[in-house]
């Protein structure tokens, strides 16, 4: 295909709003975040502290716990999402004409906002959650198992939502 200057200009004109939007909404805030992250505070009275903020962050137990939990979540969720997405896609392809209601039911976890899901799981399965008190009479072992069940329910909501996106 021959190079045509007129087509190249049209292409750049079509892509320019996207490039401008990426620059304004992604690159500029990212550079601002990098500048703020090496200062002691935001504003005019900020002093340069270098990588001290990052050292503090990497020593913070809550941050490390969040990183570990996210890593566990991804190590369990990602393979399950891929496998189950493939299986469900094959099933839906085979039975797509017969079970239209099934497709609607499978979309429910995706439609349900993640914040509402987390709130529901927290309300039910937290240490002092609504349903946990009911299980206290069974003993402490069941209580820790109940928290594990809460994590599994949250993981299943996450997986089912991601599966439907890939299906």
WOLINPE-V443300 format. One record per pair of residues at least 4 apart in sequence whose ideal C-beta (glycine too) atoms are under 7 Angstrom apart, sorted by sequence separation. I is the first residue (numbers start at 1). GAP is how many residues later the second one is. If there is no record, write none. Layout:
# WOLINPE-V443300
i gap
I GAP
I GAP
This chain:
# WOLINPE-V443300
i gap
4 4
5 4
6 4
7 4
8 4
9 4
10 4
11 4
12 4
15 4
16 4
17 4
18 4
19 4
20 4
21 4
22 4
23 4
24 4
25 4
26 4
27 4
28 4
29 4
30 4
31 4
32 4
33 4
35 4
41 4
42 4
49 4
51 4
52 4
53 4
54 4
55 4
56 4
60 4
61 4
62 4
63 4
64 4
65 4
66 4
67 4
68 4
69 4
70 4
71 4
72 4
73 4
74 4
76 4
77 4
78 4
79 4
80 4
81 4
82 4
83 4
84 4
85 4
86 4
87 4
88 4
89 4
90 4
91 4
92 4
95 4
101 4
102 4
103 4
107 4
108 4
112 4
114 4
115 4
116 4
117 4
118 4
119 4
120 4
121 4
122 4
125 4
128 4
131 4
132 4
138 4
140 4
141 4
142 4
144 4
145 4
146 4
147 4
148 4
149 4
150 4
151 4
152 4
153 4
154 4
155 4
156 4
157 4
158 4
159 4
160 4
161 4
162 4
163 4
22 5
23 5
41 5
112 5
124 5
127 5
36 6
40 6
57 6
123 6
124 6
126 6
39 7
40 7
122 7
123 7
124 7
125 7
135 7
136 7
39 8
135 8
39 9
40 9
38 10
39 10
38 11
92 11
132 11
135 11
38 12
132 14
38 15
37 16
125 21
125 22
125 24
125 25
124 26
125 28
121 29
121 32
121 33
118 36
117 37
117 40
109 48
109 51
110 51
109 52
110 54
109 55
110 55
107 57
106 58
84 75
88 75
92 75
77 78
81 78
85 78
89 78
76 79
80 79
84 79
88 79
77 81
81 81
85 81
73 82
77 82
81 82
85 82
81 85
